[in-house]
């Protein structure tokens, strides 16, 4: 019988909806976990600039590395989803493995926990009219004796990440339960994240994210007209474009773009269109967190005539090689990974895979986007002019950003709005 270990009432990142459709998982008492412990980090934004730069840098590095591996495809990643899943995992890491993870993520384990708690507290007070950015976290481990999970590890993730804890039989029923949980938390946008149950699996750490917001000024039917999107200089697709006016212009030496706000102004869509002759991949590779923050700081308030293609896409990838390349290879090393703070097993515990899926729909009303990340643990061996025109009719970089810090929680490259006909 599956048992859900109900976490303490700590809240992390976003308000999490109670589980109701995770297979046969049912809520029971939290056992030996402390009751009523809540962690809050009130000083998260004391150094807003350092936080924004660090989170932006991780977002850009993640997008660049994925784009290098999938050049020419529509790449879309949620750095927020990835960093949540890896931060929970880092709470079980030790020594060199932990140092690599902290360096790759750009923050210490303690900072990651504190930022997560404070960010949720801030988002908790956002009016529903501003749209929703919901994040849920969960940890799944076997009910048999193959691993003795460290209770401090579980408590920390319950406190800071509001992680729901599931002690379950590690078989196909749990694969279904995890996928049902992800589907519910992403409102059906990500119906599946895990494909099978590895025989030596000892833990799944899962994050699910759902974003839904309407534009401050939705497009009218008369604002939508078909036009050409140039996939390449000599190759085009006929797609619907949404035409409008915005009032924040973005620019640097090689690109120009704009910000379009969602209701409540807490979240926004930002686009950067490389100049003619500048390849979108080369442009993305030129960015880093500091440069991206400079672009937002230098934004000018002026009229921008815009054209945005309607698009809907999905992206799925294994981040294992990506994260190794970004600087945390030891966590994936079967013999040398150090996850002693996670729990005890007869065999060494290591990360087998980090699975990541995203989707987005951008249309006249607004934007819906979902993301899920699963960490699978195994045991084994100059003065601008006053009016601009930015027509997103060729490959461009785009983001969904939190306007408080201008940090992307989604970032991608759109190579074609019609992924079925690239």
N, C-alpha and C positions, 0 to 999 in steps of 0.2 A: 504494500500500500504506500503510495507516494505520500510524503509528509512535507509540508511547507513550514519552514522555520520563519515565523513572522518576525521581521526586523523591528528594532526599536523605532520610535516615531521620528527619528532624525530625518531631515529633508536635505536633499542635495540637488543642486542645479535647477531643477524644475519640479513642479508639482507632479507627482506620479499617481496615476489612476490605479485603484485596487485591482488585483488580478481576479478575473472571473472565468477565463476560458483557456486555462493552461492545461489541457488534458484533464487528468484526474487529480491534479494537485489541489490540495485543500489547505486552508490556513489552520495552524495549530499554535500552541504556545511556543514562545521563544526559547524554552528550555533554560539553559544556563546563561544565555545572553542577558546582560543587564537591561533593566526596564527603564524607559524614560530618559535615557542619555541622549542629549542633543548637542552636537558640535556646531558652533557658529564661528566664523572668522570675520570679525568686524573691520579688519584693516586691509582687506583685499585690495581696495582701490586707493589705498594711501599713496602708492606709487603707480598711478594709472599708466604712466608712460612706459615703465618697465614691463608691466603686465601686457599692455597692448603690443609692444614690440616683440616680446617673447612669444606670445600666442600667434601673432601674425607671422613671425618667422617660421614657426612650426607648420602653420597652414601652407605657406608658400613652398617650403621644402618638401612637404608631403605631396602637394600638387605637382611640383616639378618632377619629382622622382617617379610618380605614377605616369605622368605624361611622357617621360622619356621611354618608359616601357610600353606604352600604348599610343605612340605617336600616330596622329591621323584619326584617332577615335575621339568620340565625345567623352572626355574624362570629367568625372564629378566626384569629389570626395568631401566628407564631412570631418574636418580636423577636430571638431568638438566631440563627435562620437568616438573617434579613434583615441583621442587623448583621455576620455573618460574610461574606456575599457582598459587602456594601458596603465592609467593611474591606479585603478583598482588592483591590477596585477602587480604593480610596483610595490604595493603594500606587503607583498609576500616575498619580495626579492631582498637579497643581501649582498654585501661586499661588492666585488667588481661588476656583477650583474646589475645590481642596483645603481652603481655609479654610471654605467653605460646608459641605462634607461633614463636616469635623471639628466644626463648630458644631452641625450638625443631629444628628450621632451623639452628641455630648456629651463626646467625648474626642479628644485628638490622635492622629494616625496612629501615633506611637510607643507611646502608651498602649494603643491598640486592639490592636496587635501583641503587646505585652507581656502584656496581660490574657488574650488568647487562648491564648498559650503556657502561662501559669501555670495557667489554668483547666483546660486539658487535663491538665497534670501532676497536678493535684489529683484529677481524675476518674479518672485512670489507676489509682489505688490503691483505688478503691471496690470492695468485694466484689461478685461477680456476683449474689449473693442480694439485693442492694439494688435490683435492676432495672438496666436499661441505658439510657443516653442516648448514642447514637452519632452522631457528626458526620463527614461526609466533604466534602472540597472538591476541585474540579477546575477547570482552565483549559484551554479548547479554542481553538486558533488555526489559521489555514490554513497548509498546507505550501507554498503558492505565495508569490510575492514581494509580495503586496498590503500586507503589514505586516512590518516588521523588529522583532520583539518585543525589548524591553530585557531582557537577561539578569539584570540586578540586580533588576528587577521580578519575574521568575520565581523567582529565588533567594530573595527575601524571602518570597514566598508559599509556597515549598516549605519554608522554615525554620520559619515561624511557624504556617502553616495546613495543613501536610502536604499541600499541593495537588498532586494528580496532574496532570501536564502532557501534553496531547495535541496533536501536530502532525498535522493530518488534512486530507483534501480537504473543502472546505466545500460539501457537496452533501447530498442527502437521506439518504445513508448515515450522515452525521454526526448528523443529527437523530435517527435511530434509535439511534445509539450513545449520545448524550447521554441520551435517554429510558431506554434499557436500564440505563445507569449509575445514574440516579436511582432507577429501580425497584428495583435490587439494593440500593442503600444505604438505602432506606426500607423494605426487606423487602416490596416489592410494594404498600405503602400509597399511594404516589404513582407511578402507572405512566407518567405523561407530564408534562413541564413545557414542552417546546418544540414548537411546531406546525409551523414551517417554517424554511427557511434564507433570510434576506434576502439579496439579491444583493450588497449592499455590506457584509455582516457581516465583522468582523475579529476578534471574540473573544466567547466565552461564559465567564462566571465563574459557577460553579454550586456551591451548597451543598445538601447533603441531610442531614436529621436524622431519627432514629428513636428513639422512646421506648417502653419496654415495662417495666411494673412491676406487681407484685401488691400489693394492700392488706395492711397488717399483720394485719388481721382481715377476711378475705373474708366476704361476705354468704352466709348460708344460704338455701336455697330458701324457707324459711318467713319470711325477712325481706323478701321481694319481694312486693308487693301493688299492684294497680292503683289509681290515684287520678286526680284531676282536676288538670291543669296549666292555669292560667288564662293563655291567650295574651293576652287582653284582659279587662277587667272583666266583660264579658258573653259571652266566647267561651272555651270550654275544650276540652281534648283529654284523652281517657282514655289514660293511659300507665302503665307499670310504675314504681313507686318502690321504692328500696332503703332500708330503715329500719334505723337503728343508733344507737349512742351514741359521741360523740367527747369529747375532753377539752381542746380549745383553742377558746375563744370569741373571735371577732373582732367589733369594733363601732366605729362612729363616730356622728356626730350624725344620720345619715340612713340607716344600714344596719346589719345584723348578719349574722354568718356564722360560719364555722368552718374548721378545718384538719383534713383527714383524711390520715394518713400512709401511705406505701408502705413495704414491708419495708425494713429497714435505716435508715429515718428520714432518708435523704439527700434524698429527694424527697417532695413532698406535693401534694395537691389542696386548693385554697383557694377558697371561695365567699363572695361578698358579696351579700346579698339586700336591695335597697332597701326601706325602710319602706313600708307601705301609703300610697298617694297620691303616692309619689315615683317618677317615670318612670325606667326603667333607663338611658335615653339621657342624661337630665339628670344622673343620678348619676355615670355614667362621665365626663361632661364636667367634673364637679366634682373629679375626681381628678387628681393629678400624682404624680411619683415620690416627693417628700418626704412627701406625705400618705399614700401607700400604705405607705411604710416606717414611718410613725407608727402606722398601723393594726396592723401586725405587731408593733411594739415594745410596744404597749399591750395585746396579746392577754392574756387571763386564762385561767388553768388552772381549768376547772370543767366539770362535766358538761353536754354539749349533746346533746339528743335531735334526731336529724337524719333528713331524708328527701331523697334524691337521685334525680332521674329518670334512668333508663337512657337513654342516647342515643348515636347514631352519626351523624356528619355530616362533610361535606366543604365546603371553602371555597376559592375560586379568584378571584384578582384580579390586575390589573396595578397595580403600585404607583407607576408613573411620575408621575401627577398627584398622588398622595398625598405622595410625597417632594418634589416641587416645592413643594407647599403647606407642607410641614414645614420648608422652608428651604434646599433645594439645587437651585434651578432651572438654574444655569449648567451643571451636568454634562450636562443634556439639550439644551443649546443647540448645534445643529449647527455654527454658525459660531464660537462663543466658548468652548466647553468646552476645558479645558486638561488633556490627558492625555499630555503629552510624556514623562513618566517610564514610561509603559506601553510605548511603542514609536514607531517612525517609519512614516509612511504618506504617500502623495502627497496625501491629503485629511485634513481635521481629524477626529480621533477623538472620539466622544461617546457617551453612553448613549442607546440607542433605547428600551429597555423594561427594567423590572424585574418579572419574572413571579414570582408567589408562590402556592403551593398548600399547603393543610393538610388534615389529616383527624384524627378522634379517635373512639375507641370506648371508652365508659365503662360497665362492667357489674359484675356481682357479684364477679369475680375481681380486677379492677384496671383499668388503663388502657393503651391503645396509642394512640400519636399519631405522625404523620409530617408532615414539612414539607420543601418544596424551594423554593429561590429561585435564579432565573437572571438575571444581569445581562447584557443583550445589547448589545454595543458595535458601533457602526457607524462607518464613515468616509464622509463626504459633506460635501457642503457642510453619773361617781359610783359608788360601790361597787355592782357588778352583783350580781344574785341568784345563788345557787349552782347553779341548774339552768336551762338555756335550752332552747327549742324553736325550731329553724330548719328550716322545711319549704320546700324550693326548689320551690314550686308555682306560681311566676309568674316572668317574665323576670328573670335575674340575671347578674352578672359572675362569671366563674370563671377560675382560673389553675392552671397546673402550675408549681410553684416549686422552686427549689434552696434547701433549708432552711439552708444555710450562710450565705447572704446575704439570703434571702427575696426573691430576684429572679425574676420570671416568665420562663420560657423558652417558654411558651404563654400567651396571654391572649385571652379571648373573651367574647361576650355570647350567652347562650342565650335566644332568644325563643320557641322551641318545640322540644321534644324530638322532634317528628315533623315534620321538614322537608318531607315530601311533602304534608302537610296543614297549612299554616301558618294 
